[in-house]
Amino acid sequence: MPDGLRFAFGTLSVLRVRVDRWDRETGGRAMVAAPVVGLVLGALAAGAGALLAWRGGPLLGAVAAVAVLAGLTRGLHLDGLADVADGLGSGKSAEDALRIMKQSDIGPFGVLTLLLVLLAQIAALAGQFEVSLWRGAAAVLTAALAARSALTWGCLRSVPAARPGGLGAMVAGTVPWPAALGVSAAVAFALGWISPWHPLALAVGLGCGQLLLRRCVRRFGGITGDVLGATAETAATGALVALALC
């Protein structure tokens, strides 16, 4: 697991760690350990959001939390979300859609999706910070854990890679379902100490992520790194919206 943790932090964050092993076995361990990355990044973003909300108001705190999470991941998940939106919105064949997703530019579907998702996240978090700093920080942490738990479920052994090469092919089909279930249960148990609503938000987020994942597998024939990133952002947004409605 230490190799898996290093792999997880090395690929899912900007935190500088030495990755000694780069193979599918270690990649699978990394995806199982992904919620640990969510815990660390979520705690950092929650702290920044709470500090800014305390001094500058709930809206500024929400923007800060979202910005810190984006910065700590190099914006890779948001980039993946935009690329997947362009691929799904293109209406082209799987091969052409995957080619569109690999391009460096962002199309109109990607821009619109990014705008709406970021607005939804910021609005939901602002509402939580307005209630209390603690509630806002807890929401940030829940969203970060939901996003990384979605990565674990996205790499189940039943999920193929859409194309050879890249992070998607490295981790696709590497996680046994009992491991994914156990990790999610542990995350839900931990969130239950905050309130009963937070495990529910986790479940809603994972459900939203699974809906997108299944759509992408049918559309592209499997997953890519972009698909995993989009799944993570979808899960985080679903969790935040669920908390906003509780």
N, C-alpha and C positions, 0 to 999 in steps of 0.2 A: 503493500500500500504506500510506503514512502515514495517509491517511483511513480505510482499513480497520482499521488498528491502533487509532486513536482510537475508532472505532465499537465495536470489540471490547472495549476496556477500559471504555468508557463504558456499555456495556450488560451486560457480563458480570462487572463488579466494582464495588466502591465507590470505587475509585481515581478521583480527580477529574481528568478530562481534558475538553478542549473538543471536542465533536463538531460539525464544520463541515458535514458532508454526511449526509443521512438519506434514502437511496434504495436501491433493490434492488441496484444495482451495487456500492455501497459495503458494503451488508449482506453480499453474497456474499464480498467480500474479507475482511470481518470474520470470517466463519465459517471461511475458509481460515486466517486468522491466529489463530483461537481457541486453538490449543495454546500460542502465545506467552503468552497470558493464564494458561493453566494452568501454564506454567513459572514465571512470577513469583509467582502465588498459591501454587503448590505449594512453592516455595522458602521463602516466608514462613511457611507452615504447618509445613513440615518443621523449620525452625529453632526455632519455638516449641515444637513437640512434643518435639524432642530436648532442649531446655533444661529443660522440665518433667519429662521422663523422667529426666534426669540428676539433678535435685534431688528429685523426688517419686515416682519409680517409673514403670514402663512403662504402667500403666493411666492414670495422670494425664497422661502424655505423649500417649497415644492420644486421650484426651478433648480435650486442648488442640488437637491437630492438626485434629480434626474440627470443633471449635468455631471455630477461626480460619478454616478454609475456608468454613464457613457464614457467618461474619460478613463475610468479604471479598466474598461474593456476595449479601449482604442476605438470605440464606436462600432465594433465588428458586428454586434447583434443588430444594431440599427441598420447597418449597411446590408446585412443579410435580409432583413425585412424588406428594404427597398428593392433589392434584387429579385426576391421572390415575388413581390407585387408586380414588378415589370414582367417577370416570366409568366405568371398566371394570367395577367391581363393582356398579354400579347395575342392570345388565341391561336398561336402557332403550334406546330408539332413539338413533341418532347425534345427532340434534338435541337430545334431552332430556339426553343424557350431556354434550354440550358445554355446555349451560346449567348443569348441576350443577357442572361444572369451573370455571365463571366465578364461582360464588358464593363469598363471602368466608369462609364457615365450612368446617370440616373434618369429614367424616363418619367413621363407624367404620372403613371400609376404609382411609381415609387415615391415621388414627391408628395402626392396626395396622401398616401398611406402613412408616410412618416409624419406629416403634419397632423393628421387626425389622431394617430397613436400617441404622439408626444403631448398633444393638447389634452387627450383623455387622461394620460398619466398625471400631468401637472394639475389638472382640475380635481382629480380624485384625491391627490395628495394634499392639495391646498385645503380641501374640505376637512381632511383628517388633522392637519396642523392647526386649523382654526379651532377645532374642539379642544385639543391639548397638544403640547409638544410630544408627550409620551405616545399618544395615539398616532401622531404623524410618523414618529420614528419607528414604531411597531409596524406601520403599514409599509414603510420603505423596506424594512427587513423581510417582511412577508413576501413582498414582490420579488426581491432578489432571490429568496429561497425557492419560490415558485418557478422562476425562470430557469434556475440551474437544475431543479428537479425535473423540469420538462426535458432538459438535455438527456438525463438518464433514461427517461422513457422513450426518447427519440432514437436511442441506440439499441433497442431490444434486438435479440437475435432474429426475430421475424421481420425486421426492417432492413431491406437491401440498400446498397449504395446506388445512386443514379448514374455514376460514371466512375471510372478508375482514377486514382490519384486524388490528392487533397485530403484535408482533415475529415471530410465526410466519409470517404472510402476507408480511412484509417480506423474510424470508430464505429462505422455502421455494423450492426449485427453482433456486437461484442458484449452486450449486457444481458444476462439471464433475467427472466421476469421476476423470480423470487428476490433477487438483489434489488431490482427497481422498487418492488413492493415494500421491501424492508426499509430501504432508505426513505421512501415517502412516508411510511408509517412513523419512522423516527422523527422526521421533520414535523409531521402533523402533531405528534405527541409534544414536541418542544413548543410549538406554537400554541398548543392548548393551554400552556401556562400563562399566556397573555390574555386570551379570552376564547370562548367557544367559537366565536366568529372567524378567527384566524385560520384554524384548520379547514373550515368550510370555504374560506376564500382560496386557500391552497388547492382544494379539490376543484373549485370552479376554474381556477387558472390552468390547472393540468388538463381539465376537460377541454378548455378552449384550445390549448396547445395541441392536444390530440386530434381535434377536428381539423386544424390546419395541416398537421402532419399527414393524416390520412389523405387529405386532398392532394398534397404534394406527391405522395407516393403513387397515387393513381395517375396524376398528371405527368410526373417526370420519370416514373419507374423506380423511384427510391429517394434517398436523401443526399444532400450535399451539405457542406459547411454553411452555406447561405440558408438552407432550409432549417438547420438546427438553430441558427441565430434568430430566424423569424419565429420559430416555435417558442424560443425563450422570451422574446418580446411580447408575443401574444399571450403567453401564460402570465407574465408580469402584469400586463394590462388587464386581463380578466380578473386576476386576484384583486387589483386595486379597485376596479369597478364594483366587484362584489362587496368589498369593505365599505365603499361609498354608499351602497344601497342598504347596508345592515343598520 
